[in-house]
Amino acid sequence: MDLEKQPAPQAPPPEGCLTVAIRIPVRIVVLVLVVPVRIVWDGFVVVGRFLRDSVLRPLWRALVVWPCVALWRYVVVPLAKAVGWLAKVLVVIPLVWLYRNVLTPVGHGIVWFLKGVGAVLALIGRGIAWVARGIVAGLAWVYARMFTPVGHGIVWLLKGVGAVLAWIFTPIGRAIVWCARGLAWLASTVVTGIGVALYWIARILLVLPVVALWRWVLAPIGRVLAVVGREVWDALGHAWRIAGHISLAVGRFLGTLFRWIFVEPVRWVYRTVLTPVGHVVRDMVLRPVAEAARSVGRITRAALASARESVRQARADFRRMLFGDAGAVRDVGAVGETREREAVALREPTGAETRTLGSSTTALTKD
């Protein structure tokens, strides 16, 4: 549970009369100017979406996506697999064999040789170190016996020279430092005075006029321009949103008008006129014509069958007349076989009279 007191929300600062006086006319003018622009913009947006969904996307898929997919699937992937297989067979496997059977034994031999060379060099280094230690010990003995007294004398001499220099040159150096400090103070005083004078001259001649110009001229003008710009920006935002609602209403009105003027009449004509006319044409013209065509086809097939039968009979009579009864046996047999086939076809039930167990057209119950 929150026991602390929540701070009260601060009220927005009161607006001046200039803001209120500018806001209404600016919003009216901006609204009048923005509404046509928003309507045209929404029209371009609708056309652009239609072109994007109906033209550009199918073209993009047909010209770019599908060829790229087909190229990747049927060219790049098989080619990459083939190149990988070739690289494995021609490069990787030979390199692995070379590493295992050639480089590894050679490397082991080089390592063994280097170990031997290192052992020899270690023995040589130990000998050189023993000799160097002997030389260093001899040099140290010579230095301790010969150069140490000379070094002590040089040190005593240098100490004496340092004491003489301290008693002579130290007062002179201090005097020089004091003079340098005085000259530096004098120069800094002069430079500071000149800087202060230049500062006040620049402040009086440049800074104060600029501050007065900024405070009494540019700042009020900037505040007015800021108020005008803020109101114009807010008016543009409000006008754009209001123009969007107006454009939506205009679009819906035009869509409704288009539907009433074009779509509904076309739908009414299709449902009320074209559909009944199509049904009438189908029932009164197309179906009778189809039945007539089927009847003509059946009659034509029957006529052709009877003509073929007549031709076979005439040929059988002609052979009988020329060769006797033996020449016409085959034609008569063919005619009898054809008649028997037609009789069997006539005895088969049609689609509308199919044989069933309960009907009287079966082989057990028919008369």
Summary of the structure (lengths in Angstrom):
residues: 367
radius of gyration: 60.0
end to end distance: 102.7
largest distance: 175.2
contacts: 773
relative contact order: 0.05
helix: 89%
strand: 0%
